[in-house]
């Protein structure tokens, strides 16, 4: 990533630099049923035209990324408790009932002094990685760190992103989730990710929304770095999403189409599509793995290579046989992973 604007894979963009801010606002208690944003369809700027923010689903069956027959069972074994996810994005909605109170929050965006989301992308990804409801997040009890690295227009400076990765690592993150990217490598960002790796932190990054024809690698940075896990997106029918970028760096795919999560302007929910949505889902899933590793007293993961072996061993192969340029190693078998970890049936790598 060059030392220029970094763009989210699920919103618009604008510039960033360093500004401190801790947010202490406490969200209101969650309602029995979240409000629904019934605004007209609005195109998400900076994404392919088929990616939109829509009014949230009213039926539980439309929250397809967390099917109850699987995730009700997972929730009895692991919820992310005791694990810290750092979300590097446009901030969060402190008034949303499903938004966790961050254990640390800071803005790295000049002119935006706090971590409150003025864009919508960050509120959505926060809800997906660790929102306080099992209807929207795989890790509803994980702790949250918010690093606001992208501004109201969805752009950020690569240098600030690098600083935010180091800051989040030092604040105690176990997983760093980045639904953002750019076309070029940037040394300080790569070094910051390597620093996070050296502290036992897993970094997951969105592959991008440029699609894949099989001819040219379309993955952006930082997902393209070997030191981060590269996340693609699949849709409800199990096929790879048409917008999901591809290339040899793809490690896995996660749900990324019509994902329901937190709105930034209200206490309601909205749907968004993109590898931006798949990435925090992966972060939440890996938070469950961290929780069970700690619970079982197993050896701590040694780096991205360990995680790739883990994904390869515990994923359902999709797409072309073996590791491929769209699904990577495949789709993690979430229920099997959690059950086996909980019952000492998994062989640690």
N, C-alpha and C positions, 0 to 999 in steps of 0.2 A: 504494500500500500504506500503510495507516495505521500509525501508530507503535504497533503492537500485534502480536499473534502472527502470524507468517507460517507457512504450512503447506506441507508437502511434497506434491507430487502423486505420491505413492507410498508413504506411511507415515503414522504418527501425528504429533502435535505437542506442544510444550511450550516454556517461555520461554527467552530468551537475553539475554546482556549481554556485557561484554568481559572476557576472561581470556586471558592469554598462555600459549603453550606450544609448544615445538618438539619434534617427535617424531623420534627418531633410530634407532628399532628397525629392524633390517634383516630383510626377509622371508627365509625359508628358500628354498633352491633349488627351482624348480618340479618336481613329480613328473612322470613320463611320462604318467600318467593322473590327473587330479584326483579327489579323493574326492567322493562324491555324498551330499548330505544327503537321507536317505530319511524324514525326519520326516513325520508326517501333515500334510495340507493345513491351512494356517493362514491365516485371513483377514487381509489387510493393513488395519489400522484406518485410518479416514479416507478410504478409497477406495470406489468403488461395489462392491457385494457380489460382482460377477463378477471382481474383481481379487484375486488370491491369490498367496501365495508357495507354490510347489510343489517337490517333489523334482526335482532337475535332470535334464535329458534325458541318457540314456545313449548314444543314437545320434547320430553327427555330423550326420545329416540334420535332426535336430531343432533344431540351432543355425541356424535358418532365416534369421536376420537377416544372416548373413555366408556366403552360399553359396560353396562352394569354387570353382565354375567362374568366379566373378567375382573373389572376394577373393584367391585364390592369385595371380592375374595382377596385381592391384593391389599386393599385397605385394612384388612384384618391382620395382616402380617407386617406391613411397613407403610409409613406415611411421610417419610423424610425428616422425622423428628431428630433434632440434634445436628442436622446437616445445614450448611450455609451455602446458598446460591447467590452469586453476584450477577446482577442483570445490568449490562452496559447498553444503554439505549437512550430514549428521550425522557426518561424519568418515570414517575408513577402518579397515580391518583390517590392522594392520602385520605380522601373522603369516601372512597369506594368501600363498601362493607366486606368485600372479598379481598381487598388489598392488605397484605401484612404490614405491620408497623416495622420499618427497617431497623436493623441493629446498627446500621451506619448508612448515611446518605450524603451525597456530595455532588455538586454541579461542577463540571469542567467546561461549561459553556459560557463564554463571555457575554455579559448582558443578561444572563438568566441566573440569578443568584441562588436559587434553591432548586431542589430536585423535582419539583412539581412538573408534571407532563403538560406541555402546551401543544402536543402533536397528535397523540393517540396511540402511537406505535408502542411506546414503552409500557403504558398501562396494560395493553393487551398482552404483551410478552410476560410481564410480571404475573398477571393472572394465570397464564398458562404454566409457568414454571413452578409457582408455589402459592397460587391463589387459595384463600381460605374456604374452599369448597371442593369436595371430591367430584363435583359435576364438571369442573373446568380444569382441574390440575391433578397430575399424577402424584404430587408431593405437597398436599395441603397443610402439612405441619412443618415444612422446612423453613428455616430462617432466611431473611432477605437482606442483601446489601444492594443499594441502588447507586449506580454511578451514571449520572446524566452526562453523556458524551456527545449526544446529538441534540440540536436545538429545535426550535419550533417548526422549522422547515425541513427537518430531517437530515441535516448535514453536520459533519463534525470533522475536526482536525485530527489527523493521524497521531500527531505528537501527544495530544491530550488523551487519546484512546490508549496509547502506550502507558502514559502515566496512570491512567485509571486502572489498568490491569494490575500494575504493581501495587497501587493503593488498595485495591480490593483483596489482593493476595495477603498483604500485611494486616488487613482488617479481619482476616480469618476465613476467607472464602474456601470452600471445598470444590465448588464448581463455578466457573465463569462462563456465562452465556452471552454470546454476541450475535445478534441478528442484524448485522451491518457488514459493509465491505466496500472494496474498491478494486480497480483493475490492475494495480501495480503493487509490488512488494515494498515494504518500508522497514528498514533495519531495526529501529527502536521498538516497533510493534512486535516483530519476531523475537527480539531479545526479551521483551517484557513477558511474552508467552512462555519462553524458555525459563525465565525466572519463576513464573508461576508453576511450571512443571517441576522445577527443582524443589519446590515447597510442597509437592504432593497434590497440587491443584490440577483438576481436569478442566481444559478449555474446549468448549464446543462453539462452532461458528457455522453460520448459514452459508450454503453453497452458492446461492444467488438465484435470481428469477429470470435467467436468460434462455431457458429451455436447452434442449440438447438434440442435435440431429445425428450425432455419431461421428461427425466430421471434425469438429473443433472443440477443444476443451473450453468450457464457458464458466468455470468456477472462478470466483473472485477471492481476494485476500481479505481477511486472514485465514479463511477456510482452507486455502491452498497450502498453508504451511504444514509440514509434517508434525509440528509440535501441537497442533490443534486437531480435534476431530471434525470432519467435514460432514454436514448433515443435509441430505436431500429431503424432498417431500413427496408423499404419496397421497392419493385421493381416496374417497370413501369406498370405491369399488376395488381397492387394492392395487390399482395400476399406478405407475409413477405419474405425478402431476405434470401436465404439459409445460408448465413454467419452470420446473425444477432444473437448475443447471446440472451439467454432467461433466465427467472426466475421471481420470484414474484416481484422484484424491478422495472421491466419495467413500465414506466409511459405512454409512447406514442411511436408511430413510425412516422418517417418522410422519405422523399425520400432519398435513399442511393445507388442506382445502376446507374452507368454510368452518374454521375453528372458532368456537364461541369463547369469549373471554371479556375482560373488564373494559368498559368505556372510560374515556378520560374526562368527559364533560358531565357525566351523570353517575348515578348509582346503578345504572343498567348494564346490559351486556350487548356486545356486537360481535359479528362474525367477520373474520379476515382470512385471507389466503396468502400463502407464500412460504418459502423456506424459512422466513422469519418466524412463522408459527411452529414449524417442525422443530426448530432448534431449542426453544425453551421446553418443549415437550421432552426432548432427549435429555435436557438438563435435569428436569424433574425425575425422569426415570433413573438416571444415574445417581441422583440424590438417594433414592431408595437403596441402591447397591451400596453406597457409602454407609448408609444407616445400618445395613445388615452386616457389612464388614466390621464396623465398630462394635456392634452387638455381639458378634461371634468371636471377636478378638483375633480376626484373621490378619495376615500380613497386609500392610497398606499397599495400594497400587503403586507400581514403580515408574509410571509414565505413560505417555500415549501408546507406546507399543504394547504395554500390558492391556490397555483398554481395547485395542484393536484385536488382540488375541481373544479377549473375553467376548467381544461382539461376534467375532467369527465363530466361536464355539457355541453361542447361544442365540443365534438368529435363524429365522426361516429364510431360506434362499428364495429370492424373487428375481425376475428378469432373466438375463442370460445365466446359464449355470456357472456357479462359482462367483468370485468377486467381479462385479461389472461396473461400468461407468455411470450407471444411474441409481442402482440400489446399493452399491458397494457390497458389503457382506450380507446385506438383506435387511429384514425387519426384526428387531429383537423380540424374542418370545417372552414378553413381560411377565406373564403369570408363572411360566415355568421357572424363570430366573428367580423370582421372589420366593416361590415355594421351595425350590431347591436350596436357596441360600438359607431360608428359615429352618429347614429340616436337615441341614448339614449334608445334603446330597450332592452339592456341587464341588467339583475339583478346582481348587484355587490355582490360578496360573502362576 
